[in-house]
């Protein structure tokens, strides 16, 4: 009976030590936020006149005094299949909201295809659009947005038009 009593005693002591040690441990309740990296490694898509551009990387510049400039490109600018969207808001953007892409507001949405062989831009109605900034973190410098605009072809002809739309999430800016 002595070995059984010894075993129970040892187990009891070990359980008491275990529960005492784990209950006295101070738990860290402070949370930290890791800022998103500047720039993006995620690729997105946008749609221009029914054709989806894949592998799009967004570059954003958003100085405190403006203008906000968003460039989405699916190539390096030298390929015939490259597509680029450029959105410019000619004022400071430091909060979420909707911004009109129109000559009346001095804001623009531009789409180019190939090595600038086709160019489309917003202007006067009905060639206008909207940039919706859905998230902006000025401390960590990240932004999420959607855009949609109707653009008029201005090169090589002046007779076509089309709808361009897309979105991105948590893209870093400088």
C-alpha positions in Angstrom: 0.0 0.0 0.0 3.0 2.3 0.5 3.8 2.5 -3.2 0.1 3.5 -4.0 0.1 6.2 -1.3 3.5 7.5 -2.6 2.2 7.6 -6.2 -1.0 9.5 -5.1 1.1 12.0 -3.0 3.5 12.7 -5.9 0.6 13.2 -8.4 -1.1 15.5 -6.0 2.0 17.6 -5.5 2.6 17.8 -9.2 -1.0 18.9 -9.9 -0.8 21.6 -7.2 2.5 22.9 -8.6 1.1 22.9 -12.1 -2.1 24.8 -11.3 -0.2 27.2 -9.0 2.3 28.0 -11.7 -0.2 28.5 -14.5 -2.7 30.5 -12.4 0.0 32.9 -11.3 1.4 33.7 -14.8 0.6 37.2 -15.8 -1.2 37.3 -19.1 -0.3 40.0 -21.6 -3.5 41.8 -22.6 -1.8 44.5 -24.7 -2.5 44.1 -28.4 -0.2 45.7 -31.0 -1.0 46.6 -34.5 1.5 45.8 -37.2 1.4 48.4 -39.9 0.9 47.2 -43.5 3.9 47.4 -45.7 4.2 50.3 -48.0 3.5 49.0 -51.5 1.6 45.9 -52.4 2.4 42.3 -53.2 -1.2 41.4 -53.9 -2.4 41.7 -57.5 -5.9 42.7 -58.5 -8.0 43.0 -61.6 -9.9 45.8 -63.2 -12.4 45.7 -66.0 -12.2 48.0 -69.1 -14.9 47.8 -71.7 -15.7 44.2 -70.8 -12.1 43.0 -70.8 -10.6 42.1 -67.5 -7.0 43.1 -66.8 -5.3 40.6 -64.5 -2.2 40.8 -62.4 -2.8 44.5 -61.6 -0.5 46.2 -59.2 -1.6 49.6 -57.7 0.8 52.4 -56.8 -0.7 55.2 -54.7 0.8 58.7 -53.9 -1.2 60.7 -51.4 0.7 63.7 -50.1 -0.9 65.6 -47.2 -1.8 68.6 -49.4 -2.8 66.4 -52.4 -3.3 65.4 -55.1 -4.1 61.8 -54.7 -2.9 59.7 -57.6 -3.7 56.0 -58.0 -2.1 54.0 -60.9 -3.1 50.4 -61.6 -1.0 48.6 -64.1 -0.8 45.0 -65.3 2.5 45.3 -67.0 5.7 47.3 -67.2 4.6 49.9 -69.7 6.5 48.4 -72.6 4.2 45.5 -73.7 1.5 45.8 -76.3 -1.0 44.1 -73.9 -0.4 46.4 -70.9 -3.4 48.1 -69.5 -3.3 51.1 -67.1 -5.9 53.0 -65.0 -4.9 56.3 -63.6 -7.2 58.1 -61.1 -6.4 61.7 -59.9 -8.2 63.6 -57.2 -6.7 67.1 -57.3 -7.2 67.8 -53.5 -6.1 66.2 -50.2 -7.7 62.9 -49.5 -7.5 61.9 -45.8 -10.9 60.4 -45.1 -13.3 57.9 -46.5 -15.8 59.2 -49.0 -17.0 59.5 -52.6 -15.1 61.6 -55.1 -16.5 62.6 -58.5 -14.3 61.9 -61.5 -15.2 64.8 -63.8 -13.7 67.9 -65.4 -16.1 70.0 -63.4 -14.3 68.9 -60.2 -10.8 68.9 -61.8 -10.6 65.1 -61.1 -10.0 62.4 -63.7 -10.1 58.8 -64.5 -7.9 57.7 -67.5 -7.5 54.3 -69.1 -4.7 53.4 -71.6 -4.2 50.2 -73.5 -1.0 48.8 -75.0 1.8 51.3 -75.3 -0.6 54.2 -75.2 -2.2 53.1 -78.5 -5.7 53.6 -77.1 -6.5 56.3 -74.6 -9.8 57.1 -72.8 -10.6 59.7 -70.2 -13.4 61.2 -68.1 -14.5 64.8 -68.9 -18.0 66.2 -69.1 -21.2 64.3 -68.6 -21.8 61.5 -69.5 -18.1 60.7 -69.3 -17.8 60.9 -65.5 -17.3 58.5 -62.6 -16.7 57.9 -58.9 -13.9 56.9 -56.7 -15.2 55.5 -53.3 -12.5 55.5 -50.7 -13.8 52.8 -48.3 -10.8 52.7 -45.9 -7.9 55.1 -45.3 -5.4 54.9 -42.5 -3.2 58.0 -42.5 -1.0 56.6 -39.7 -0.1 53.3 -41.4 -0.6 54.7 -44.9 -3.0 52.1 -46.3 -6.1 52.6 -48.5 -9.0 50.5 -49.9 -11.2 51.8 -52.6 -13.6 51.1 -55.5 -13.9 53.0 -58.8 -16.2 53.2 -61.8 -16.1 55.6 -64.7 -17.4 56.1 -68.2 -14.6 57.4 -70.4 -14.5 58.9 -73.9 -11.8 57.7 -76.3 -9.4 60.6 -77.2 -6.7 58.7 -79.1 -6.3 57.5 -81.8 -10.0 58.4 -82.5 -12.5 60.5 -80.7 -15.6 58.3 -81.2 -15.5 55.4 -78.8 -16.3 55.1 -75.1 -16.4 52.5 -72.4 -16.9 51.7 -68.8 -13.9 51.0 -66.5 -14.3 49.7 -62.9 -12.2 47.9 -60.2 -11.2 47.9 -56.6 -8.3 47.2 -54.3 -7.9 46.6 -50.5 -5.2 47.6 -48.1 -2.7 49.0 -50.6 0.1 51.0 -49.1 0.8 54.6 -50.2 3.4 57.3 -49.7 
